[in-house]
């Protein structure tokens, strides 16, 4: 289930949108980042960590979208962190009496019954100035930006050369913009600049969805996302390989692309 991508860094890929859960091994146990989608796979992840003598000592959600805010009782009650802005965003959702119904509407219907929501979104916001993960393990730098979602964070595991990019730099999904923001394209470009700023420190990139890659592909993924954003004002086919009919999500991703273009055209 878990695949090692660097010393002390393990990844599990879910069937749903190739979602990646990341485990960083620490002194007393593991940090779990975006732990997965279905309850059964999160429970299996917890069992695998117990077998590795790596109980869960902390969790982290990279951003406030439903598929990055899940948890399972077998993962335990370790503190779960997020950036201050991410935590505030999901707090607003949970404050609604019908929050569970709202979240359920966003779930893919074919697996909705397998997605546990009882512990959904129970994250503690770090201080707005936090740039390091507060835990007993390898130094992890928090790289916050507002591209894709409020308070989105990438994590750079410095000693391991691993960048956990959240929902950025995917080889299977185009950039999804936060269209509630005043400048969604500008926010996304700013996030890409921050990730480009640490590219020379990265040996392994783990996106939130899609394939991990090595240093030689990191800049290519940054440029692919930039090219997509630059083409959002064009009416012709953007030529992005992720939108091709033969791509893993080619059946539905072009509809998202068309919707984003339509929303931007409305101003």
Secondary structure in CASP SS format (residue, H / E / C, confidence):
PFRMAT SS
TARGET T0000
AUTHOR 0000-0000-0000
METHOD secondary structure of the structure
MODEL  1
X C 1.00
X C 1.00
X E 1.00
X E 1.00
X E 1.00
X E 1.00
X C 1.00
X C 1.00
X E 1.00
X E 1.00
X E 1.00
X E 1.00
X E 1.00
X C 1.00
X C 1.00
X H 1.00
X H 1.00
X H 1.00
X E 1.00
X E 1.00
X E 1.00
X E 1.00
X E 1.00
X E 1.00
X E 1.00
X E 1.00
X C 1.00
X C 1.00
X C 1.00
X E 1.00
X E 1.00
X E 1.00
X E 1.00
X C 1.00
X C 1.00
X C 1.00
X C 1.00
X C 1.00
X H 1.00
X H 1.00
X H 1.00
X H 1.00
X H 1.00
X H 1.00
X H 1.00
X H 1.00
X H 1.00
X H 1.00
X H 1.00
X H 1.00
X H 1.00
X C 1.00
X C 1.00
X C 1.00
X C 1.00
X E 1.00
X E 1.00
X E 1.00
X E 1.00
X E 1.00
X C 1.00
X C 1.00
X C 1.00
X C 1.00
X C 1.00
X H 1.00
X H 1.00
X H 1.00
X C 1.00
X C 1.00
X C 1.00
X C 1.00
X H 1.00
X H 1.00
X H 1.00
X C 1.00
X C 1.00
X C 1.00
X E 1.00
X E 1.00
X E 1.00
X E 1.00
X C 1.00
X H 1.00
X H 1.00
X H 1.00
X H 1.00
X H 1.00
X H 1.00
X H 1.00
X H 1.00
X H 1.00
X H 1.00
X H 1.00
X C 1.00
X C 1.00
X C 1.00
X C 1.00
X H 1.00
X H 1.00
X H 1.00
X H 1.00
X H 1.00
X H 1.00
X H 1.00
X H 1.00
X C 1.00
X C 1.00
X C 1.00
X C 1.00
X C 1.00
X H 1.00
X H 1.00
X H 1.00
X C 1.00
X C 1.00
X C 1.00
X C 1.00
X C 1.00
X C 1.00
X C 1.00
X C 1.00
X C 1.00
X E 1.00
X E 1.00
X C 1.00
X C 1.00
X C 1.00
X C 1.00
X C 1.00
X C 1.00
X E 1.00
X C 1.00
X C 1.00
X C 1.00
X C 1.00
X E 1.00
X C 1.00
X C 1.00
X E 1.00
X E 1.00
X E 1.00
X E 1.00
X E 1.00
X E 1.00
X C 1.00
X C 1.00
X C 1.00
X C 1.00
X C 1.00
X C 1.00
X E 1.00
X E 1.00
X E 1.00
X E 1.00
X E 1.00
X E 1.00
X H 1.00
X H 1.00
X H 1.00
X C 1.00
X E 1.00
X E 1.00
X E 1.00
X C 1.00
X C 1.00
X C 1.00
X C 1.00
X C 1.00
X C 1.00
X C 1.00
X C 1.00
X C 1.00
X C 1.00
X C 1.00
X C 1.00
X C 1.00
X C 1.00
X C 1.00
X C 1.00
X C 1.00
X C 1.00
X C 1.00
X H 1.00
X H 1.00
X H 1.00
X H 1.00
X H 1.00
X H 1.00
X H 1.00
X H 1.00
X H 1.00
X H 1.00
X H 1.00
X H 1.00
X H 1.00
X H 1.00
X C 1.00
X H 1.00
X H 1.00
X H 1.00
X C 1.00
X C 1.00
X E 1.00
X E 1.00
X E 1.00
X C 1.00
X C 1.00
X E 1.00
X C 1.00
X C 1.00
X C 1.00
X E 1.00
X E 1.00
X H 1.00
X H 1.00
X H 1.00
X H 1.00
X H 1.00
X H 1.00
X H 1.00
X H 1.00
X H 1.00
X H 1.00
X H 1.00
X H 1.00
X H 1.00
X H 1.00
X H 1.00
X H 1.00
X H 1.00
X H 1.00
X H 1.00
X C 1.00
X C 1.00
X C 1.00
X C 1.00
X C 1.00
X C 1.00
X C 1.00
X H 1.00
X H 1.00
X H 1.00
X C 1.00
X C 1.00
X C 1.00
X C 1.00
X C 1.00
X C 1.00
X C 1.00
X C 1.00
X C 1.00
X H 1.00
X H 1.00
X H 1.00
X H 1.00
X H 1.00
X H 1.00
X H 1.00
X H 1.00
X H 1.00
X H 1.00
X H 1.00
X H 1.00
X H 1.00
X C 1.00
X C 1.00
END
